[in-house]
Amino acid sequence: MLSQERAPIFEALQAFEKRRVVPFDVPGHKRGRGNRELTALLGEKCVSMDVNSMKPLDNLCHPVSVIREAEELAAEAFGAAHAFLMVGGTTSAVQAMILTVAKRGDKIILPRNVHRSVMGAMVLCGAVPVYVDPACDEELGIPLGMRLEDVKRAIQSHPDAKAVLVNNPTYYGICSDIRSIVKLAHQAGMRCLADEAHGTHFYFGENLPVSAMAAGADMAAVSMHKSGGSLTQSSLLLAGPAMSEGYIRQIINLTQTTSGSYLLLSSLDISRRNLALRGKEAFAQVVSMAEYAREEINRIGGYYAFSRELVNGDSIFDFDTTKLSVHTLPVGLAGIEVYDLLRDEYDIQIEFGDLGNILAYLSIGDRLQDIERLVSALSEIRRRFGKSRAGLMRQEYIEPRVLVSPQKAFYADKESLPLKETVGRICSEFVMCYPPGIPILAPGEQITQDILSYIEYAKEKGCSMTGPEDPDITRLNVLKGGY
């Protein structure tokens, strides 16, 4: 019988450590003896547990003992039929999820405001995106969730699609009606997938939006290292009863390392135990801190820390109240400018700033005194740096025109052109601000003047731009000969 008080991988590592095994295997640092600087940085305990797969510790590619038990415990804790420990981040979980349900030429219905990992999976497997353009909040300038009517229309127009993908929630905390979307997908014989990179806490907190597994989704990629407390790059892939566990494992093993880090695996194991035993209370405290922060920030004036008052029952079906998203344009500053000021002037590192908003990511490790420091800094920033919002570009959703599949465009013959000369051409690479990692351009999409103006403005304001081959983003790769 499973017990959520167990942490089988961690327990196996502890037992292994006591045996004082002589290592004639990898890793080559040999429990840190061969790299003293690394040992001094990370500590002897850490490097001593950086070990290779062996019988007592199981094997991530084909788990039969302690990793297998850890995955069964995770499945039970998250209400899934199957769970897979992932050491390549939620990017690898998202890609495995998509590669499981689609192959070259297959269609997947999804919102355009997806993470780059979704589009990367399209490049890898050759699937074709069918975009449901999200609604956009005109004041905040943020993309919202998928409207049910739009999903229904996409399913009717593309009955041969293999799956519908849902963000649950978006980076800003916006949730679609995932229960109803699951029903629509299943009625049409399609799978429903969820990118839950920012929704780990939905499985354990109270009065939070519904989790993908509880809503009946077929698969969900869950970023345990974000709000779940595990080490960076550790994640979970969850699957419902209709999915083949063996086939998913085969797909994962196409791209995931054969040398899974036991530091990452044990952090997933310990974090799952912590959430299963104490998650309800921990996330209640996170919600309380977020609500307090919103009230205090809104008292400053100018800023707008938004929450459940936005809920409209459709494009904003629900809101994740742990997300401290703040609109900054009324104080005359772009979100990225506030982001930079918080870091450079006040030694406060928040999650991201875009053209009109910032996000301070709250989770189980935050403290009330840190919240108060953030609120105080925002008040000072308004007083010291606030100005008229004249001349600030409002962030907006630009509807893409997809002319070629992402895979075909990415691998096609291409040429590099100066930005200004690319209008009307088909992009063959990604362009995005990171975070949040939502592509402004993806391979196969037509470049327009509006998109170029957006890129230039984001660069001018100091957004961290990634994706293109040219690191300065003065040039873009486009398909040769038009399309």
C-alpha positions in Angstrom: 0.0 0.0 0.0 1.3 3.4 -0.9 2.2 5.9 1.8 2.7 9.6 1.0 5.1 9.8 3.9 7.6 7.8 1.9 10.3 9.2 -0.4 11.7 6.1 -1.9 14.4 7.7 -4.1 15.7 9.8 -1.3 15.6 6.8 1.1 17.6 4.7 -1.4 20.2 7.4 -1.7 20.5 7.6 2.1 21.0 3.8 2.2 23.5 3.9 -0.6 25.5 6.6 1.1 26.0 4.4 4.2 27.5 1.6 2.2 30.7 3.5 1.2 30.7 2.0 -2.3 34.0 2.5 -4.2 33.0 4.2 -7.5 34.5 2.8 -10.8 31.6 4.3 -12.7 30.5 7.8 -13.8 30.2 10.7 -12.9 34.0 11.3 -13.2 34.2 13.6 -10.2 34.0 10.5 -8.0 31.8 11.9 -5.2 33.6 15.2 -5.5 37.1 14.0 -4.9 38.2 14.9 -8.5 36.7 18.4 -8.4 37.4 20.2 -5.1 36.1 23.5 -6.4 32.8 21.9 -7.3 32.7 20.3 -3.8 33.4 23.6 -2.1 30.6 25.2 -4.1 27.9 22.6 -3.6 29.0 20.8 -0.5 30.1 17.2 0.1 26.6 16.0 0.7 25.4 17.2 -2.6 28.2 15.8 -4.8 28.1 12.5 -2.9 24.6 12.1 -4.1 25.4 12.9 -7.7 25.5 9.3 -8.7 24.9 7.1 -11.7 22.0 4.7 -12.3 22.6 1.3 -10.7 20.5 -1.6 -9.4 19.9 -0.2 -5.9 18.9 3.2 -7.3 16.8 2.0 -10.3 16.9 3.4 -13.9 14.9 6.4 -15.1 14.5 5.0 -18.6 13.0 1.7 -17.4 12.1 2.1 -13.7 11.2 -1.1 -11.8 11.9 -0.3 -8.1 12.5 3.0 -6.3 11.8 5.3 -9.2 8.8 3.3 -10.1 7.5 3.6 -6.6 8.2 7.4 -6.6 6.2 7.7 -9.8 3.3 5.7 -8.4 3.3 8.0 -5.3 3.3 11.0 -7.6 0.4 9.7 -9.6 -1.6 9.1 -6.4 -0.8 12.5 -5.0 -1.8 14.3 -8.2 -4.9 12.2 -9.0 -3.4 10.8 -12.2 -3.3 7.2 -13.6 0.4 7.5 -14.4 3.2 10.0 -13.5 6.6 10.3 -15.0 9.6 12.0 -13.3 11.2 14.4 -15.8 14.7 15.9 -15.5 14.7 18.0 -18.6 12.3 20.7 -17.3 8.7 21.1 -18.2 9.9 21.8 -21.7 10.7 18.1 -22.0 7.4 17.2 -20.4 5.4 19.4 -22.9 7.3 18.0 -25.8 6.8 14.4 -24.7 3.1 15.1 -24.3 2.7 16.5 -27.8 4.9 13.8 -29.4 2.7 11.2 -27.8 -0.5 12.3 -29.5 0.7 13.7 -32.8 2.9 12.9 -35.8 3.8 14.8 -39.0 0.8 16.5 -40.5 -1.5 15.9 -37.5 -3.3 19.0 -36.3 -3.4 20.2 -32.7 -5.9 22.9 -31.6 -4.2 25.4 -29.2 -4.1 29.0 -28.1 -1.4 31.2 -29.7 -0.1 32.3 -26.3 1.7 29.0 -25.7 5.2 28.5 -24.4 8.0 28.1 -26.9 8.3 24.4 -25.8 4.9 23.7 -27.5 6.1 25.2 -30.8 9.4 23.4 -30.4 7.5 20.1 -30.2 5.7 21.0 -33.4 9.0 21.4 -35.1 10.2 18.1 -33.8 7.2 16.0 -34.8 5.8 17.9 -37.7 2.4 18.6 -36.2 0.4 21.6 -37.5 -1.0 24.1 -35.1 -4.6 25.2 -35.4 -4.7 28.5 -33.4 -7.6 29.6 -31.3 -6.8 33.3 -31.0 -7.2 34.2 -27.3 -9.3 37.2 -26.3 -7.2 40.1 -25.1 -7.8 42.5 -22.2 -7.7 45.9 -23.8 -6.7 47.7 -20.6 -4.0 45.3 -19.4 -2.9 44.2 -22.8 -2.6 40.6 -21.9 -3.9 37.5 -23.7 -6.6 35.7 -21.9 -7.9 32.1 -22.1 -9.7 30.3 -24.9 -13.4 31.0 -25.3 -15.6 27.9 -25.5 -17.3 29.1 -28.7 -13.9 29.5 -30.3 -12.8 26.1 -29.3 -16.0 24.5 -30.5 -15.7 26.4 -33.8 -12.1 25.1 -34.2 -13.1 21.5 -33.5 -16.0 21.7 -36.0 -13.7 23.2 -38.7 -10.9 20.7 -38.0 -12.6 17.4 -37.0 -9.4 15.5 -37.9 -7.4 17.3 -35.2 -5.8 14.9 -32.7 -5.8 17.0 -29.6 -6.7 20.3 -27.9 -4.1 22.0 -25.7 -4.9 24.3 -22.8 -2.8 26.6 -20.7 -3.9 26.0 -17.1 -3.1 28.7 -16.1 -1.4 31.3 -18.2 1.7 33.1 -16.9 -0.6 35.9 -15.6 -2.9 33.5 -13.8 -5.8 33.3 -16.3 -7.6 30.0 -16.6 -9.9 28.8 -19.4 -12.9 26.5 -18.7 -10.8 23.4 -18.9 -13.6 21.0 -17.7 -15.8 22.1 -20.7 -12.9 22.0 -23.1 -12.1 18.5 -22.1 -15.7 17.5 -22.7 -15.7 19.1 -26.2 -12.4 17.4 -27.1 -13.5 14.0 -25.9 -16.9 14.3 -27.7 -15.0 14.9 -30.9 -12.6 11.9 -30.3 -9.7 14.2 -29.5 -7.2 14.2 -26.6 -7.0 17.1 -24.2 -3.5 18.2 -23.1 -2.7 20.8 -20.4 0.4 22.9 -20.0 0.4 23.3 -16.2 3.9 24.7 -15.9 2.4 27.3 -13.5 -0.3 25.2 -11.9 1.3 22.7 -9.6 -0.5 24.2 -6.6 -3.9 23.5 -8.1 -3.5 19.9 -7.0 -3.1 20.7 -3.4 -4.5 24.1 -2.5 -8.1 24.9 -1.7 -10.3 27.5 -3.5 -8.0 27.5 -6.5 -8.8 26.7 -10.1 -9.4 23.1 -11.0 -6.4 21.0 -12.0 -6.1 19.3 -15.4 -6.3 15.7 -14.0 -9.4 16.6 -11.9 -11.0 18.1 -15.0 -10.5 14.9 -16.9 -7.6 15.9 -19.2 -5.6 13.1 -20.8 -2.1 14.5 -20.1 -0.6 17.4 -18.1 2.9 18.8 -17.9 3.5 20.1 -14.3 6.4 22.3 -13.4 7.2 21.1 -9.9 10.2 23.4 -9.7 8.1 26.5 -10.1 5.5 26.5 -7.3 6.1 22.9 -6.0 9.5 23.5 -4.4 11.7 21.0 -6.2 15.1 21.8 -7.9 15.2 23.8 -11.1 14.7 21.6 -14.2 12.7 18.9 -12.4 9.1 18.3 -13.6 6.3 15.8 -13.8 4.3 14.5 -16.8 0.9 13.2 -15.7 -1.4 11.0 -17.7 -5.0 9.8 -17.4 -6.3 6.3 -17.7 -6.9 6.4 -21.4 -3.2 6.9 -22.2 -0.7 4.0 -22.7 1.9 4.2 -20.0 4.4 2.1 -22.0 4.0 4.2 -25.1 4.5 7.5 -23.2 7.7 6.1 -21.7 9.0 5.2 -25.2 8.3 8.8 -26.3 10.0 10.3 -23.3 13.1 8.1 -23.9 13.5 9.5 -27.4 14.7 12.8 -26.0 15.2 12.6 -22.3 18.7 11.9 -21.0 19.8 8.3 -20.1 21.8 9.8 -17.2 19.0 11.2 -15.0 20.3 13.4 -12.1 19.5 11.8 -8.8 19.7 15.3 -7.2 16.7 16.3 -9.4 14.9 13.0 -9.0 15.2 13.0 -5.2 14.1 16.7 -5.1 10.9 15.6 -7.0 10.4 12.8 -4.5 10.9 15.0 -1.4 8.8 17.8 -2.8 5.9 15.5 -3.7 5.9 14.2 -0.2 6.0 17.7 1.2 3.0 18.8 -0.9 1.0 15.7 -0.2 1.5 16.1 3.5 1.5 19.9 3.9 0.5 21.5 0.6 -3.0 22.5 1.7 -1.8 24.6 4.5 1.2 25.9 2.6 -0.7 27.2 -0.3 -3.4 28.7 1.9 -0.6 30.9 3.3 0.6 31.7 -0.3 -2.9 32.9 -1.3 -3.1 35.0 1.9 0.2 36.7 1.2 -0.8 37.3 -2.4 -4.1 38.9 -1.4 -2.3 41.1 1.2 0.2 42.2 -1.5 -2.5 43.0 -3.9 -4.3 45.2 -1.4 -1.2 47.1 -0.5 0.0 47.6 -4.1 -3.4 48.9 -5.1 -3.4 51.3 -2.2 -0.2 52.9 -3.7 -2.1 54.3 -6.6 -1.4 54.0 -10.3 -0.5 50.3 -10.2 -3.2 47.7 -10.7 -2.7 44.3 -9.1 -5.5 42.3 -10.7 -7.3 39.3 -9.4 -10.6 37.4 -9.5 -12.6 40.6 -10.3 -11.6 39.9 -13.9 -13.4 36.6 -14.1 -16.1 36.7 -16.8 -17.1 33.0 -17.0 -15.5 32.5 -20.4 -12.2 33.9 -21.6 -11.3 34.4 -17.9 -13.2 31.4 -16.4 -11.1 31.5 -13.3 -8.0 33.2 -11.8 -5.0 31.8 -9.9 -5.0 34.0 -6.8 -1.3 33.1 -6.0 -0.2 35.0 -9.0 0.8 38.6 -8.2 0.4 40.2 -11.6 0.6 44.0 -11.6 -0.2 46.4 -14.4 2.3 49.2 -14.5 1.5 51.6 -17.5 -0.6 54.0 -15.4 2.5 55.0 -13.5 4.2 55.8 -16.8 6.6 52.8 -16.8 6.6 49.7 -18.9 6.6 46.4 -16.9 10.2 45.7 -18.0 11.3 49.1 -16.7 9.8 48.3 -13.3 11.4 44.9 -13.4 14.9 46.4 -14.0 14.4 49.1 -11.4 13.4 46.5 -8.7 16.6 44.5 -9.5 19.1 47.4 -10.0 17.8 49.8 -7.3 16.3 47.6 -4.7 17.9 44.1 -5.1 14.5 42.5 -5.7 14.3 39.9 -8.4 10.8 39.3 -9.8 9.8 36.7 -12.4 9.4 39.0 -15.4 8.3 42.3 -16.8 6.8 42.7 -20.2 5.6 45.9 -22.0 2.8 46.6 -19.5 2.9 44.3 -16.6 5.2 42.6 -14.0 4.8 39.2 -12.3 6.1 38.5 -8.8 6.0 34.8 -8.4 4.9 33.8 -4.9 5.2 30.3 -3.5 5.8 28.2 -0.4 9.2 29.8 0.3 8.1 33.4 0.5 7.9 35.5 3.7 5.7 38.3 4.7 8.6 40.6 5.3 9.8 40.1 1.7 6.3 41.0 0.5 6.4 44.2 2.5 9.8 45.0 1.0 8.4 44.6 -2.5 5.4 46.8 -1.8 7.7 49.5 -0.3 10.0 49.4 -3.4 7.0 49.7 -5.8 5.8 52.7 -3.9 9.2 54.4 -4.1 9.6 53.6 -7.8 6.3 55.4 -8.5 7.5 58.4 -6.5 11.0 58.5 -7.9 10.5 57.3 -11.5 6.8 57.6 -12.3 5.8 59.8 -15.3 3.2 60.3 -17.9 2.3 57.2 -19.8 2.3 59.1 -23.1 4.4 57.3 -25.7 4.2 53.9 -24.0 3.1 51.1 -26.4 0.3 49.1 -25.0 1.1 45.4 -25.2 -1.4 43.6 -27.5 -2.0 40.2 -29.1 -1.0 40.2 -32.7 -2.9 37.5 -34.6 -0.5 35.3 -36.6 -0.8 34.3 -40.2 0.5 30.8 -40.5 1.5 30.0 -44.0 3.8 27.0 -43.5 4.0 24.3 -40.9 6.6 25.0 -38.1 8.7 22.0 -39.0 8.8 22.7 -42.7 9.7 26.4 -42.1 12.4 25.6 -39.5 14.2 23.1 -41.8 13.6 24.9 -45.1 16.2 26.7 -47.2 16.5 30.2 -45.7 18.3 33.5 -46.0 19.2 36.1 -43.4 17.8 39.6 -44.0 17.9 42.9 -42.0 14.8 43.3 -39.9 13.3 46.1 -42.1 13.6 44.0 -45.2 11.6 41.0 -43.8 8.1 42.5 -44.0 5.8 40.0 -45.9 8.3 37.2 -45.7 7.9 33.9 -43.8 9.9 33.5 -40.7 12.0 30.4 -40.2 12.9 30.8 -36.5 11.5 31.9 -33.2 11.5 35.4 -31.7 10.3 35.9 -28.1 10.7 37.8 -24.9 12.0 35.4 -22.2 10.4 35.1 -19.8 7.5 34.5 -20.4 8.7 32.6 -23.5 5.6 33.1 -25.6 6.7 33.5 -29.3 6.2 36.8 -31.0 7.1 35.0 -34.2 7.2 31.2 -34.8 8.6 29.3 -37.8 6.0 29.4 -40.7 4.4 32.7 -39.7 4.3 35.8 -41.9 6.3 38.8 -40.7 4.3 42.1 -40.6 5.2 45.7 -39.9 3.1 45.5 -36.7 5.3 42.6 -35.5 8.5 44.3 -36.4 7.4 47.5 -34.6 6.6 45.4 -31.5 10.1 43.7 -31.6 11.9 47.0 -32.0 10.0 48.6 -29.1 10.6 45.5 -26.9 14.3 45.7 -27.6 14.3 49.5 -26.9 12.7 48.9 -23.5 15.2 46.3 -22.6 13.1 43.1 -22.9 15.3 40.0 -23.0 14.8 38.8 -26.6 15.7 35.2 -27.5 15.3 32.7 -30.4 16.9 34.0 -33.6 20.2 32.9 -34.9 21.4 36.5 -34.8 21.8 37.2 -31.0 21.4 41.0 -31.5 18.1 40.4 -33.5 19.1 42.9 -36.2 18.4 40.2 -38.8 15.9 37.4 -39.2 16.1 34.2 -41.1 13.3 33.9 -43.7 12.3 31.3 -46.2 14.1 31.7 -49.6 11.9 32.7 -52.5 8.9 33.8 -50.4 6.6 30.7 -50.0 
